[in-house]
Amino acid sequence: MTLQTARVGKNNRAQVVTIPLEFRFPEGMKDVYIRKVGDDVILSPRPTSWKSFLESDVRATDDFMDGVEDLPVQERAFP
């Protein structure tokens, strides 16, 4: 694993990170996923198609469904 430092700054009210050349995302990539694990902030490429998304290692977090309740079963009359 390669470890380097990056410069953190501000652009208006947004925080920006200047990524070293060898860590840069491919040219034309406009969006990345960002997640926090402990104190680490991790950026991952956002796939541009479902195929690349399904082949990627991006997964829902363990707390993804926390607070979601199943709706009660509905009784319905059929003709």
DSSP file (Angstrom, degrees, kcal/mol; ACC not computed):
  #  RESIDUE AA STRUCTURE BP1 BP2  ACC     N-H-->O    O-->H-N    N-H-->O    O-->H-N    TCO  KAPPA ALPHA  PHI   PSI    X-CA   Y-CA   Z-CA
    1    1 A M              0   0    0      0, 0.0     2,-0.4     0, 0.0     0, 0.0   0.000 360.0 360.0 360.0 131.7    0.0    0.0    0.0
    2    2 A T        -     0   0    0      2,-0.0     2,-0.4     0, 0.0     0, 0.0  -0.731 360.0-166.8 -88.7 134.6    1.3    3.4   -1.0
    3    3 A L        +     0   0    0     -2,-0.4     2,-0.3     2,-0.0     0, 0.0  -0.987  19.3 146.8-126.8 126.4    1.0    6.1    1.7
    4    4 A Q        -     0   0    0     -2,-0.4     2,-0.3    16,-0.0    -2,-0.0  -0.850  41.3-107.1-140.1 176.8    1.5    9.8    1.0
    5    5 A T        -     0   0    0     -2,-0.3     2,-0.3    14,-0.0    -2,-0.0  -0.791  25.3-158.1-107.8 157.0    0.1   13.1    2.3
    6    6 A A        -     0   0    0     -2,-0.3     2,-0.4    13,-0.1    13,-0.1  -0.949  23.7-108.5-131.3 152.8   -2.2   15.4    0.5
    7    7 A R  E     -A   18   0A   0     11,-0.8    11,-2.8    -2,-0.3     2,-0.4  -0.653  27.0-155.4 -84.4 134.0   -2.9   19.1    1.0
    8    8 A V  E     +A   17   0A   0     -2,-0.4     2,-0.2     9,-0.2     9,-0.2  -0.922  27.7 147.8-109.0 133.6   -6.3   20.1    2.6
    9    9 A G  E     -A   16   0A   0      7,-2.9     7,-2.4    -2,-0.4     2,-0.4  -0.757  39.8 -97.9-146.1-167.8   -7.7   23.5    1.9
   10   10 A K  E     -A   15   0A   0      5,-0.2     2,-0.4    -2,-0.2     5,-0.2  -0.954  15.9-171.8-126.1 144.4  -10.9   25.5    1.4
   11   11 A N  E >  S-A   14   0A   0      3,-2.7     3,-2.2    -2,-0.4     2,-0.4  -0.919  75.7 -50.6-132.6 105.2  -12.7   26.7   -1.7
   12   12 A N  T 3  S-     0   0    0     -2,-0.4     0, 0.0     1,-0.3     0, 0.0  -0.544 122.4 -26.6  58.4-119.0  -15.5   29.0   -0.6
   13   13 A R  T 3  S+     0   0    0     -2,-0.4     2,-0.3    -3,-0.1    -1,-0.3   0.408 121.0  96.1-102.9   2.1  -17.2   27.0    2.1
   14   14 A A  E <  S-A   11   0A   0     -3,-2.2    -3,-2.7     1,-0.0     2,-0.4  -0.649  71.6-129.1 -92.2 148.1  -16.2   23.6    0.8
   15   15 A Q  E     -A   10   0A   0     -2,-0.3     2,-0.3    -5,-0.2    -5,-0.2  -0.817  28.6-165.7 -92.6 135.2  -13.2   21.6    2.0
   16   16 A V  E     -A    9   0A   0     -7,-2.4    -7,-2.9    -2,-0.4     2,-0.4  -0.918  12.5-154.3-124.7 149.2  -11.0   20.4   -0.8
   17   17 A V  E     -A    8   0A   0     -2,-0.3     2,-0.8    -9,-0.2    -9,-0.2  -0.988  13.7-141.3-121.8 127.9   -8.2   17.9   -0.9
   18   18 A T  E     -A    7   0A   0    -11,-2.8   -11,-0.8    -2,-0.4    -2,-0.0  -0.810  22.8-148.9 -89.1 113.9   -5.4   18.1   -3.5
   19   19 A I        -     0   0    0     -2,-0.8     5,-0.1   -13,-0.1   -13,-0.1  -0.690  17.7-113.1 -89.2 129.7   -4.7   14.5   -4.6
   20   20 A P    >>  -     0   0    0      0, 0.0     3,-2.2     0, 0.0     4,-0.6  -0.226  33.5-105.9 -58.0 152.0   -1.1   13.6   -5.6
   21   21 A L  G >4 S+     0   0    0      1,-0.3     3,-1.2     2,-0.2    -2,-0.1   0.839 117.8  54.5 -50.6 -45.0   -0.7   12.7   -9.3
   22   22 A E  G 34 S+     0   0    0      1,-0.3    -1,-0.3     0, 0.0    -3,-0.0   0.590 111.4  46.7 -71.9  -7.7   -0.3    8.9   -8.8
   23   23 A F  G <4 S+     0   0    0     -3,-2.2    -1,-0.3     2,-0.1    -2,-0.2   0.411  84.9 124.1-108.0  -1.4   -3.6    8.8   -6.8
   24   24 A R    <<  -     0   0    0     -3,-1.2     3,-0.1    -4,-0.6    -3,-0.0  -0.215  62.6-115.8 -65.5 150.2   -5.7   10.8   -9.2
   25   25 A F        -     0   0    0      1,-0.2     3,-0.1     4,-0.1    -1,-0.1  -0.403  48.4 -74.9 -78.1 160.5   -9.0    9.5  -10.6
   26   26 A P    >   -     0   0    0      0, 0.0     3,-2.0     0, 0.0    -1,-0.2  -0.189  59.9 -90.1 -57.4 147.8   -9.3    8.8  -14.4
   27   27 A E  T 3  S+     0   0    0      1,-0.3     3,-0.1    -3,-0.1    -3,-0.0  -0.315 113.8  25.9 -56.7 136.1   -9.7   11.9  -16.6
   28   28 A G  T 3  S+     0   0    0      1,-0.3     2,-0.4    -3,-0.1    -1,-0.3   0.253  82.2 135.9  92.2 -12.7  -13.4   12.7  -17.1
   29   29 A M    <   +     0   0    0     -3,-2.0    -1,-0.3     1,-0.2    -4,-0.1  -0.558  25.3 175.9 -70.9 126.2  -14.5   11.1  -13.8
   30   30 A K        +     0   0    0     -2,-0.4     2,-0.4     1,-0.2    -1,-0.2   0.715  56.4  40.4-105.3 -25.8  -17.0   13.6  -12.3
   31   31 A D        -     0   0    0     15,-0.2    15,-1.3     2,-0.0     2,-0.3  -0.950  55.0-177.6-130.4 146.5  -18.3   11.8   -9.2
   32   32 A V  E     -B   45   0B   0     -2,-0.4     2,-0.3    13,-0.2    11,-0.0  -0.953  30.0-114.8-132.9 155.6  -16.8    9.6   -6.5
   33   33 A Y  E     -B   44   0B   0     11,-3.1    11,-2.4    -2,-0.3     2,-0.4  -0.690  30.2-162.4 -83.6 145.1  -18.3    7.8   -3.5
   34   34 A I  E     +B   43   0B   0     -2,-0.3     2,-0.3     9,-0.2     9,-0.2  -0.998  14.8 165.9-130.6 133.9  -17.1    9.0   -0.1
   35   35 A R  E     -B   42   0B   0      7,-2.0     7,-3.1    -2,-0.4     2,-0.5  -0.974  27.6-132.8-143.9 157.7  -17.5    7.1    3.1
   36   36 A K  E     -B   41   0B   0     -2,-0.3     2,-0.5     5,-0.2     5,-0.2  -0.955  16.8-178.7-116.9 127.7  -16.1    7.4    6.6
   37   37 A V  E >   -B   40   0B   0      3,-2.4     3,-2.2    -2,-0.5     2,-0.3  -0.945  70.0 -50.5-124.5 106.0  -14.7    4.4    8.5
   38   38 A G  T 3  S-     0   0    0     -2,-0.5     0, 0.0     1,-0.3     0, 0.0  -0.523 122.9 -23.5  63.4-127.0  -13.6    5.4   11.9
   39   39 A D  T 3  S+     0   0    0     -2,-0.3     2,-0.3    -3,-0.1    -1,-0.3   0.498 118.5 102.7 -90.8  -5.6  -11.3    8.4   11.4
   40   40 A D  E <   -B   37   0B   0     -3,-2.2    -3,-2.4     2,-0.0     2,-0.5  -0.605  57.4-155.8 -83.8 136.8  -10.6    7.5    7.8
   41   41 A V  E     -B   36   0B   0     -2,-0.3     2,-0.5    -5,-0.2    -5,-0.2  -0.966  17.0-163.0-108.7 121.6  -12.3    9.2    4.9
   42   42 A I  E     -B   35   0B   0     -7,-3.1    -7,-2.0    -2,-0.5     2,-0.4  -0.914   8.9-161.0-116.3 127.8  -12.3    6.9    1.8
   43   43 A L  E     -B   34   0B   0     -2,-0.5    -9,-0.2    -9,-0.2    -2,-0.0  -0.897  13.3-179.8-104.4 134.0  -12.9    8.0   -1.8
   44   44 A S  E     -B   33   0B   0    -11,-2.4   -11,-3.1    -2,-0.4   -19,-0.0  -0.980  35.5 -97.8-132.0 145.2  -13.9    5.4   -4.4
   45   45 A P  E     -B   32   0B   0      0, 0.0   -13,-0.2     0, 0.0   -11,-0.0  -0.337  33.5-130.5 -59.8 139.2  -14.6    5.7   -8.1
   46   46 A R        -     0   0    0    -15,-1.3   -15,-0.2     2,-0.0   -16,-0.1  -0.842  27.5-123.2 -91.1 115.4  -18.4    6.0   -8.8
   47   47 A P        -     0   0    0      0, 0.0     3,-0.0     0, 0.0     6,-0.0  -0.207   8.7-143.9 -57.8 148.3  -19.1    3.5  -11.6
   48   48 A T  S    S+     0   0    0      2,-0.0     2,-0.3     1,-0.0     3,-0.1   0.438  79.7  33.6 -95.6  -0.7  -20.7    4.9  -14.7
   49   49 A S  S  > S-     0   0    0      1,-0.1     4,-2.1     0, 0.0     5,-0.1  -0.967  82.2-113.0-146.5 162.2  -22.9    1.9  -15.5
   50   50 A W  H  > S+     0   0    0     -2,-0.3     4,-3.2     2,-0.2     5,-0.2   0.877 115.4  58.4 -63.0 -36.5  -24.7   -0.7  -13.5
   51   51 A K  H  > S+     0   0    0      1,-0.2     4,-1.5     2,-0.2    -1,-0.2   0.950 109.8  41.2 -60.0 -49.7  -22.4   -3.4  -14.9
   52   52 A S  H  > S+     0   0    0      1,-0.2     4,-0.6     2,-0.2    -1,-0.2   0.854 114.7  53.6 -68.3 -32.3  -19.3   -1.7  -13.5
   53   53 A F  H >< S+     0   0    0     -4,-2.1     3,-1.0     1,-0.2     5,-0.3   0.942 109.1  47.4 -64.6 -46.6  -21.2   -0.9  -10.2
   54   54 A L  H 3< S+     0   0    0     -4,-3.2    -1,-0.2     1,-0.3    -2,-0.2   0.786 113.2  49.4 -66.8 -26.6  -22.2   -4.6   -9.7
   55   55 A E  H 3< S+     0   0    0     -4,-1.5    -1,-0.3    -5,-0.2    -2,-0.2   0.557  98.2  90.2 -85.8  -9.2  -18.6   -5.7  -10.4
   56   56 A S  S << S-     0   0    0     -3,-1.0    -3,-0.1    -4,-0.6    -4,-0.0  -0.236  84.3-119.8 -82.4 174.1  -17.2   -3.1   -8.0
   57   57 A D        +     0   0    0      2,-0.1     2,-0.4    -2,-0.0    -1,-0.1   0.205  68.9 127.6 -99.0  15.6  -16.5   -3.7   -4.3
   58   58 A V        +     0   0    0     -5,-0.3     2,-0.3   -25,-0.0    -2,-0.1  -0.612  35.1 171.4 -73.8 124.1  -18.9   -0.9   -3.2
   59   59 A R        -     0   0    0     -2,-0.4     2,-0.1     1,-0.0    -2,-0.1  -0.910  37.5 -93.8-132.2 157.9  -21.3   -2.4   -0.6
   60   60 A A        -     0   0    0     -2,-0.3     2,-0.0     1,-0.1    -1,-0.0  -0.387  48.5-106.1 -67.3 149.4  -24.0   -1.0    1.7
   61   61 A T    >   -     0   0    0      1,-0.1     3,-1.8    -2,-0.1     4,-0.2  -0.312  29.4-106.5 -73.3 162.6  -22.9   -0.3    5.2
   62   62 A D  T 3  S+     0   0    0      1,-0.3     3,-0.4     2,-0.1    -1,-0.1   0.796 121.4  50.2 -60.4 -29.3  -23.9   -2.5    8.1
   63   63 A D  T >  S+     0   0    0      1,-0.2     3,-1.5     2,-0.1    -1,-0.3   0.229  75.5 115.9 -94.3  15.0  -26.3    0.1    9.4
   64   64 A F  T <  S+     0   0    0     -3,-1.8    -1,-0.2     1,-0.3    -2,-0.1   0.858  83.6  34.1 -52.0 -43.7  -28.0    0.6    5.9
   65   65 A M  T >  S+     0   0    0     -3,-0.4     3,-2.0    -4,-0.2    -1,-0.3   0.332  85.0 132.3 -99.4   6.9  -31.4   -0.8    7.0
   66   66 A D  T <  S+     0   0    0     -3,-1.5     3,-0.1     1,-0.3    -3,-0.0  -0.358  76.8  16.2 -58.8 134.4  -31.3    0.6   10.6
   67   67 A G  T 3  S+     0   0    0      1,-0.3     2,-0.6    -2,-0.0    -1,-0.3   0.406  93.6 124.8  83.6  -2.8  -34.5    2.3   11.5
   68   68 A V    <   -     0   0    0     -3,-2.0     2,-0.4     0, 0.0    -1,-0.3  -0.806  44.2-161.7 -92.8 124.4  -36.4    0.8    8.5
   69   69 A E        -     0   0    0     -2,-0.6     2,-0.2    -3,-0.1    -3,-0.0  -0.850  19.2-117.6-108.2 141.6  -39.6   -1.0    9.6
   70   70 A D        -     0   0    0     -2,-0.4     3,-0.1     1,-0.1    -1,-0.0  -0.512  32.6-118.6 -70.6 140.7  -41.5   -3.5    7.6
   71   71 A L        -     0   0    0     -2,-0.2     3,-0.1     1,-0.1    -1,-0.1  -0.507  36.4 -97.4 -75.2 149.7  -45.0   -2.5    6.8
   72   72 A P        -     0   0    0      0, 0.0     2,-0.2     0, 0.0    -1,-0.1  -0.309  46.9 -92.3 -65.6 153.7  -47.8   -4.7    8.1
   73   73 A V        -     0   0    0     -3,-0.1     2,-0.4     1,-0.1    -3,-0.0  -0.457  43.2-135.9 -65.5 134.4  -49.2   -7.4    5.8
   74   74 A Q        -     0   0    0     -2,-0.2     2,-0.5    -3,-0.1    -1,-0.1  -0.793   3.8-138.3 -98.0 135.3  -52.3   -6.0    4.0
   75   75 A E        -     0   0    0     -2,-0.4     2,-0.4     2,-0.0     0, 0.0  -0.802  28.6-175.4 -87.7 127.3  -55.4   -8.0    3.6
   76   76 A R        -     0   0    0     -2,-0.5     2,-0.5     2,-0.0    -2,-0.0  -0.965  22.3-132.5-128.8 143.7  -56.8   -7.5    0.1
   77   77 A A        -     0   0    0     -2,-0.4    -2,-0.0     2,-0.0     0, 0.0  -0.789  20.0-155.9 -93.0 132.4  -60.0   -8.7   -1.6
   78   78 A F              0   0    0     -2,-0.5    -2,-0.0     1,-0.1     0, 0.0  -0.876 360.0 360.0-107.5 142.1  -59.6  -10.3   -5.0
   79   79 A P              0   0    0      0, 0.0    -1,-0.1     0, 0.0    -2,-0.0   0.505 360.0 360.0 -64.0 360.0  -62.5  -10.4   -7.5
